[in-house]
Amino acid sequence: MPQVVLYASMSLDGFATGPDDDLSVLHGWAFGDTTMQMHPQVGNEFLNAGAVIFGARTLRAGDAAWAGEDVFPMPVFVPTHEAREPVIRNGSLFTFVDSAEDALTQAVQAAGDRDVYIMGSPNVAQQLFSAGTVDAVELAITGVLLGSGIKLFDHLAHTPIRLQPTRVIPSRGITHVRYNVQH
């Protein structure tokens, strides 16, 4: 059965971005930092998703890392307050929608029998967590303390949310931890 998976990089002190929306420390593997490497199994699972959701901030921050690469072989849905037509960038279709809930509805439809990934985007993740629609969490925990930035789980409407760990995969500079959300 397909799942809605929050897929996020996070510092040990809980930040999903550094100061000024900086992603370079947490996503060093995407910015050429050879001391970090996403585990191939986790990368393959992400690439097999049927659709991705992330916020406009993640789209802006990712532009530097993605450059001209075709990063997303699946459709991407971006909740934003700006009305925009869909665009194709680097071979990937980006559809802009009014809300996180609209993004999820369209992503589930587009994904068919495959998983939907919420990529990073603390604000979008918090909205979908609060709506009770997240089934699993895949964290790429980077061995760094950022001290400031945007926390991944800062504004949740309903707590506690119980998570059951299902795996831990160490990789170079990153520990991947997966949890199932107990609904």
C-alpha positions in Angstrom: 0.0 0.0 0.0 1.5 3.4 -0.9 2.6 5.7 1.8 3.0 9.4 2.4 6.6 9.8 3.5 8.2 12.8 5.0 11.8 12.7 3.7 14.0 15.4 5.4 17.5 16.1 6.3 17.9 17.3 9.9 20.7 18.5 12.2 21.2 16.7 15.6 19.5 19.7 17.2 16.4 19.4 15.0 16.9 22.0 12.3 15.8 21.3 8.7 17.5 24.5 7.5 20.4 26.6 8.8 20.3 30.3 9.3 19.0 32.3 6.2 17.5 29.1 4.8 21.0 27.7 4.2 20.8 24.0 3.1 24.5 23.5 2.3 25.5 21.9 5.6 22.6 19.5 5.8 22.6 18.6 2.2 26.4 18.7 1.7 26.2 15.5 -0.4 24.2 17.5 -3.0 26.6 20.5 -2.9 29.8 18.5 -3.5 30.8 17.7 0.1 32.6 14.4 -0.2 32.5 13.8 3.6 28.7 13.0 3.2 26.9 10.5 1.1 23.2 9.6 0.9 22.9 5.8 1.2 22.0 4.3 -2.2 19.0 2.3 -0.8 17.4 5.5 0.5 18.2 7.4 -2.7 16.6 4.6 -4.8 13.5 4.6 -2.7 13.1 8.3 -3.2 13.6 8.0 -6.9 10.9 5.3 -7.1 8.3 7.6 -5.5 5.3 8.5 -7.7 5.2 12.2 -6.7 7.0 14.7 -4.5 5.7 17.7 -2.5 7.9 20.5 -1.3 7.5 24.2 -0.5 8.6 27.2 -2.5 11.5 27.8 -0.1 12.9 24.3 -0.9 12.4 25.0 -4.6 14.5 28.2 -4.3 17.1 26.6 -2.1 17.5 23.6 -4.3 18.1 25.5 -7.5 21.8 25.9 -6.6 22.2 22.2 -5.9 20.2 20.9 -8.9 21.6 23.3 -11.5 20.8 21.8 -14.9 20.3 18.2 -13.6 17.1 16.2 -14.1 16.6 15.5 -10.4 13.0 14.5 -10.2 11.7 11.7 -12.5 8.3 12.2 -11.0 5.9 15.2 -10.8 6.5 17.8 -8.1 3.8 19.7 -6.4 4.6 23.0 -4.7 2.2 24.8 -2.4 2.6 28.5 -2.8 0.6 31.7 -2.3 1.7 32.8 -5.8 -0.6 31.8 -8.7 1.7 30.2 -11.2 1.4 28.0 -14.2 3.1 24.6 -14.2 6.6 24.6 -15.5 9.0 22.0 -16.8 12.6 22.5 -15.5 15.4 20.1 -16.2 12.8 17.6 -17.4 10.8 17.7 -14.2 7.2 18.9 -14.1 6.5 21.4 -11.2 2.8 22.1 -10.5 2.0 25.0 -8.2 -1.0 24.7 -6.0 -2.9 26.7 -3.3 -2.2 24.6 -0.2 -0.4 21.6 1.2 -3.7 19.7 1.2 -4.2 20.4 -2.5 -0.7 19.3 -3.2 -1.3 16.0 -1.3 -4.5 15.3 -3.1 -2.9 15.9 -6.5 0.3 14.0 -5.6 -1.6 10.9 -4.4 -3.6 10.9 -7.7 -0.4 11.3 -9.8 1.5 8.7 -7.8 -1.0 5.9 -8.3 0.3 2.8 -6.5 3.6 4.4 -5.5 4.6 6.5 -2.5 4.3 10.2 -2.2 7.3 12.0 -0.6 7.2 15.3 1.2 10.7 16.5 0.7 12.1 18.7 3.5 9.9 21.8 3.7 9.3 22.2 7.4 6.2 24.3 6.9 4.6 21.9 4.5 5.6 18.9 6.6 4.1 20.5 9.7 0.8 21.2 7.9 0.5 17.6 6.6 1.5 16.1 10.0 -1.1 18.2 11.7 -3.7 17.0 9.2 -2.8 13.4 10.1 -1.8 12.4 6.6 1.9 11.4 7.1 2.4 7.6 7.2 6.2 7.5 7.6 9.2 9.7 8.3 12.6 9.2 6.7 15.2 11.4 8.4 18.7 12.0 7.0 20.4 13.0 10.3 23.6 15.0 9.7 26.2 15.0 12.5 26.1 18.7 13.0 24.6 21.2 15.6 23.4 24.2 13.7 22.1 26.3 16.7 19.6 28.1 14.6 17.5 27.9 11.5 14.0 26.4 11.0 13.1 23.4 13.1 11.5 20.5 11.3 8.9 19.8 14.0 8.4 23.2 15.6 4.7 23.9 15.0 2.6 20.7 15.1 -1.1 21.1 15.9 -1.5 17.8 17.7 1.1 16.2 19.9 2.3 13.8 20.9 2.7 12.0 17.6 4.0 8.5 18.2 6.6 7.1 15.8 7.8 3.5 15.6 11.4 3.1 14.3 11.7 0.6 11.5 15.3 1.0 10.4 18.6 2.7 10.8 21.1 2.9 8.0 24.5 4.6 8.6 26.2 6.3 5.6 29.1 8.6 5.2 28.3 11.7 7.4 24.6 10.8 7.6 22.5 8.4 9.6 19.2 7.5 7.9 16.4 6.7 10.4 13.0 5.6 9.3 9.8 5.6 11.4 6.2 4.6 10.8 3.7 7.1 12.2 1.3 5.3 14.6 -2.2 6.6 13.7 
